């Protein structure tokens, strides 16, 4: 089935600002709360949110097989479960309805008032009920940098890293949408030169620049999915700030890896950009040496050219961009990650989320964490207001943005913006 929604010649009758992340060729999916406190599944064009529940009730999806309440829910899980054919049919239909040449909805003022909202009049929600969350560790540059800092610089990568997409299972209960502040975590740390740990606020809260992909129902327990078919089960992508407490992590990670230093908060952008929308931005990833085992081998373009940036904004001050990176630097692809994830028969369900791992590029200005940008705090970053940062301070806001752009169209994710508050105090 052709992806007609990607037609770069298409214009919308809704106004789309120049350099918007959300032209009519994007059509992401999300969930929002209206002024009337109604939660609905929606999409976005320009600075307008579109109520897909109302669109369905008014019969604009006629001819597409959908359950009666498909878009009148507070998550996208059921829609995602319906599979790639339904996703494409719906997205193509939305593109037709909002095409400047189509007057069906454009000339119906009564329906428009029910269906279309300004973005400032809605409140974005978590788009899916995330049952399980896995975080990978798939940037060679990031893994090498961390290895140099904490282990032998001559053997920065552990022996397994070039053979498997390394990952761990995170905590879905603390994944929040953009705009929700997070608290500095408390935890055990081992002060330098001491042998006994102490308990208190983390002194080294960090961001991790990541993306994440959302899956449909992939398999039954015991079944593995081949790398060649894995992409069929990926609905779309979001930006992910996977918060980290480096001092807690340093003390606790041996022998079982990430735990409390990672599960206190993860923030995501609220709009899921579909793989169909990202199709024009396919590119090859880094050459993989040694050649992966047969079940992970793939040819062709399986990465995506997604520009990424991170900024820190102190309270009542201007934001400073501190990193510019790109998703194409990732060593292991999403399809390799998903194929490996199911290689032992692990079940993956609709709404599961898979983090890319920190995305670092080859140059210091493209590193994806404060740990790397300041090299463990040794080289503080100076912000526009004159203050310096080794890690993230209380009341700093971390802002991540991402977009793809070619000579025809720009497809973006918006942003994930999160403020770090002091430790939680029980009243």
Secondary structure, 3 states (H helix, E strand, C coil): CCCHHHCCCCCECCCCCCCCCECCCCCCEEEEECCCCCEEEEEEECCEEEEHHHHHHCCCCCCCCCCCCCCCCCCCHHHHHCCHHHHHHHHHHHHHHCECCCCCCCCCHHHHHHHEEEHHHCEECCCCCCCCEEEECCCHHHHHHHHHHHCCHHHCCCCCCCCCCCEEECCHHHEEECCCCEECCEEEECCCCCCCCEEEECCCEECEEEEEEEECCCCCCCCCCCCCCHHHHEEEEEEEEECEEHHHHHHHCCCCCCCCCCCCCEEECCCEEEHHHHHHHEECCCCCCCCCCHHHCCCCCCEECCEEEEEEECCCCCCEEEEEEEHHHCCCCHHHHHHHHHCCCCCCCCCCEEECCCCCCCCHHHCCEHHHHCCCCCCCEECCCCCEECCCCCCCEEEEEEEEECCCCEEEEEEEEEEEECCCCCC
